[in-house]
């Protein structure tokens, strides 16, 4: 494979990477095996199509496939490295190579002609740059003319596409980056996760619930467990509690706002307390200004924090009830609820783990404090965890639990990786009926 580094690009274009179709039944395991087999460090995953690279950069062939306006397209360029030949058929990268000589180019064009013969009505568009006189042989011209029946589909470009493609003009689904393997697998699900289509429904419901009013105004309610007097205190406590999943959804939303609207400030620490979420920031450019930070805070109803620990933003927690009516309150078996949250979480993301801290008994019912340990997580994992803890179709009684007097906190690396912990409490009745233990 080749890494071509134009002067106007931060990363090189990668040509002729290893391309394979992934085993979607267990894609993380499959990726790990391929990375070791190819002895590569970087991967670019799009659906079930994966390309592997020795270098960090951008997938040139896949970007051309996403940006060229013709589904059947050939790009030829003569460079010091050799003859670049990109063959796209029906929107897919069929060949992505740097050829050594004219014979290899002839073979590649012959193959394109063979493919053309299988198409019903489509034709190719061919663009080229830097073809020297040495390459301008009659045989090559004749092959190109067979592929392109008229001059409208053949064009000599004024500059190399390696230099002329402007990344700023492309959308997120038109430019494809090779990233380190550990980051490539961050958002991928294994076999168990892919089969759990219910999680997709959970996330969909959570997002709408977090930002919409009365989304759970359900007209047809399932039969509920009638709570007797023994659980009156339990019912009142749950009705007065605020949803932990809503807090995480709010945290995720603020992460997105900070990334989008304060690009010259860097978030490095987040702290959750009972009533607030604090975001500590540091300027990473001379363009960053306190005035801009203040305007952002005013616009989103936040406060500026300036103390011995530095600058920050403080957001009031958007307190949303877990249940709106007494008839909605559920009583879960604490052990089953705990196992359900831990098992599903371990299937969704390997970058967050849930552990039991303590269990307290209150007669007929108990509470259990759990901790979400973030290690290598992204801000999107906050939303995934929120979806799990929210529960579906019956909502789980889960509220925020402060980590000692300082609150719960996690650090945010320059690459946006989260490391730290947040505690929450769930309620139900426990078979073990233990106190202050697991």
Buried (B, 14 or more C-beta within 10 A) or exposed (E): BBBBEBEEBEBBBBBBBBBBEBBBEBBBEBBBEBBEEBEBBBBBBEEEBBBBBBBBBBBBBBBBBBBBEBBBBBBBBBBEBBBBBBBBBEEEBBBBBBBEEBEBBBEBBEEBBEBBEEEEEEBBBBBBBBBEEEBEEEEBEEBBEBBBEEEEBBEEBEEBBBBEBEBEEBEEEBBBBBBBBBBBBBEBBBBEBBEBEEBEEBBEBBBEBBEEEEEEEEEEEEEBEEBEEEBEEBBEBBBEBBBBBBBBBBBBBBBEBBEEEBEBBBBBBBBBBEEBBBBBBEBEEEEBEEEBBBEBBEEBEBBBBEEEEEBBBBBEBBEBBBBEEEEBBBBBEBBEBBEBBBEBBBBBBBBBBBEEBBBBBBEBBBBBBBBBBBBBBBBBBBBBBBBBBBBBEEBBBBBBBBBEEEBBBBBBEEEBBBBBBBBBBBBBBBEEEBEEEE
